[in-house]
Amino acid sequence: MLDLYISETCPYCRKVMDYLEANNIKYNKVDITEPENLNMLIKLGGKKQVPFLDDKENNIAMYESDDIIKYLKK
């Protein structure tokens, strides 16, 4: 399952979520306004930036909405 670290007010996060929903791709939305989620984001990616995709099944972790959408299209 994909984990997408987001902030509800982030337009780039919305862009990725819209793509996921339009293409019926299941994912877990992980809101970084919760401190434990923010800490996990920093642990996984090294910085406080969203959106951040964590695809544990394929060992892929990435920032940048356009890169995430490009990856999801594969």
matplotlib code that plots the C-alpha trace (Angstrom):
import matplotlib.pyplot as plt

x = [0.0, 1.2, 1.6, 1.2, 2.4, 0.4, -0.8, -4.5, -3.6, -0.9, -1.9, 0.8, -0.5, -4.0, -2.6, -1.3, -4.4, -6.6, -4.5, -4.7, -8.4, -9.1, -7.2, -8.7, -5.3, -5.6, -3.3, -3.0, -3.2, -0.7, -1.4, 1.8, -0.1, 0.0, 3.4, 4.1, 3.5, 5.8, 8.5, 8.1, 8.3, 11.6, 12.9, 12.0, 12.8, 15.1, 13.2, 9.8, 8.4, 5.1, 3.9, 6.1, 5.3, 6.5, 6.0, 7.3, 6.5, 8.8, 11.3, 10.6, 10.4, 10.1, 9.2, 7.8, 4.3, 5.3, 7.8, 5.3, 2.6, 5.2, 6.1, 2.4, 1.8, 4.2]
y = [0.0, 3.5, 6.0, 9.7, 12.2, 15.4, 18.6, 19.4, 23.0, 22.0, 22.5, 20.1, 17.4, 18.0, 17.5, 14.1, 13.1, 14.1, 12.0, 9.0, 9.3, 9.8, 6.7, 4.6, 4.0, 3.0, 4.8, 5.8, 9.5, 10.5, 14.0, 15.7, 18.0, 15.0, 15.2, 11.4, 11.5, 14.5, 12.7, 9.7, 11.8, 13.4, 10.0, 8.5, 11.4, 13.6, 16.8, 18.5, 18.6, 17.3, 15.6, 12.6, 9.2, 6.0, 2.8, 0.2, -2.7, -1.3, 0.4, 3.8, 7.1, 10.5, 14.1, 16.4, 16.1, 15.8, 13.1, 11.2, 11.4, 10.3, 7.3, 6.4, 6.4, 3.5]
z = [0.0, -0.8, 2.0, 0.9, 3.5, 3.0, 4.5, 3.6, 2.8, 0.3, -3.4, -4.6, -2.2, -3.6, -7.1, -6.2, -4.3, -7.2, -9.5, -7.2, -6.8, -10.5, -11.3, -8.4, -6.8, -3.2, -0.7, 2.9, 3.5, 6.3, 7.6, 8.9, 11.2, 13.6, 15.3, 15.0, 11.3, 10.9, 12.8, 10.6, 7.4, 8.6, 9.5, 6.1, 3.8, 5.8, 5.4, 6.3, 2.8, 1.3, -0.7, 0.1, -1.3, 0.5, -1.6, 0.8, -1.6, -4.3, -1.9, -3.4, -1.5, -3.2, -2.9, -5.7, -7.0, -10.6, -9.9, -7.8, -10.6, -13.2, -11.0, -10.5, -14.2, -14.7]

ax = plt.figure().add_subplot(projection="3d")
ax.plot(x, y, z, "-o")
ax.set_aspect("equal")
plt.show()
